[in-house]
């Protein structure tokens, strides 16, 4: 119970979510919420609580599945006196059908609706049993963690292991970086905090599969073209002529530097001016180099 993180969702007047209590699973939250609404003065928006929990579980929850009063430690009149394990198994009883994606040996992917049978989903019935797998052999399953909008779910991959007599599934092998032979089933599984491990399978559609794996943005490579020698020479002559025309236009308004002078040039100094300059320097005590 200490590791459980299921809670009773409540909201403040400003609409802020407040988590109250610690419950063994979401089914217990729904059962207790309904009980409080029917047997106390607590002001609980049952529809809003159910909508929140339905979002947390991917819509795969039965709101009238089990009653928390059926647990043996409540000793309620008319209860089923269920142990914690039995109560959890009753909560895990599947009641909804789910969509899965199948990838056959040729790499073709399509959507399949799986019906629950006696509270479980039989994935083996949807996979063609390989010739080397005899008896009541069950397919293997691994989970592929993904980032993005499905951050609260994992992608579960069901397949028969090893070289089982089927052709290699090239599409599935390339997607999951391992050799997979035969058909493959893909379905989502919620990642929720429950006091005991559980698997709650959520629908995985063909549109989800195409968005996650097949609709990759391809990098656009610019088309490269090469020139023949005669084309390069003609292009070079054209560029030189264009550059020459531009230079003529840019220098058409240019003038000779002497025409741009703003003052008249000074005449060259004569000997009398130099003699006066020497006398002046001696008068002020300057040192003149002979």
HELIX and SHEET records of a PDB file:
HELIX    1   1 UNK A   26  UNK A   39  1                                  14    
HELIX    2   2 UNK A   46  UNK A   56  1                                  11    
HELIX    3   3 UNK A   68  UNK A   70  5                                   3    
HELIX    4   4 UNK A   72  UNK A   74  5                                   3    
HELIX    5   5 UNK A   84  UNK A   91  1                                   8    
HELIX    6   6 UNK A  124  UNK A  126  5                                   3    
HELIX    7   7 UNK A  170  UNK A  176  1                                   7    
HELIX    8   8 UNK A  206  UNK A  209  1                                   4    
HELIX    9   9 UNK A  210  UNK A  214  3                                   5    
HELIX   10  10 UNK A  229  UNK A  250  1                                  22    
HELIX   11  11 UNK A  257  UNK A  260  5                                   4    
HELIX   12  12 UNK A  271  UNK A  283  1                                  13    
SHEET    1   A 2 UNK A   6  UNK A  11  0                                        
SHEET    2   A 2 UNK A  17  UNK A  23 -1                                        
SHEET    1   B 5 UNK A 109  UNK A 114  0                                        
SHEET    2   B 5 UNK A  98  UNK A 103 -1                                        
SHEET    3   B 5 UNK A 184  UNK A 190 -1                                        
SHEET    4   B 5 UNK A 153  UNK A 159 -1                                        
SHEET    5   B 5 UNK A 140  UNK A 144 -1                                        
SHEET    1   C 4 UNK A 109  UNK A 114  0                                        
SHEET    2   C 4 UNK A  98  UNK A 103 -1                                        
SHEET    3   C 4 UNK A 184  UNK A 190 -1                                        
SHEET    4   C 4 UNK A 201  UNK A 202 -1                                        
END                                                                             
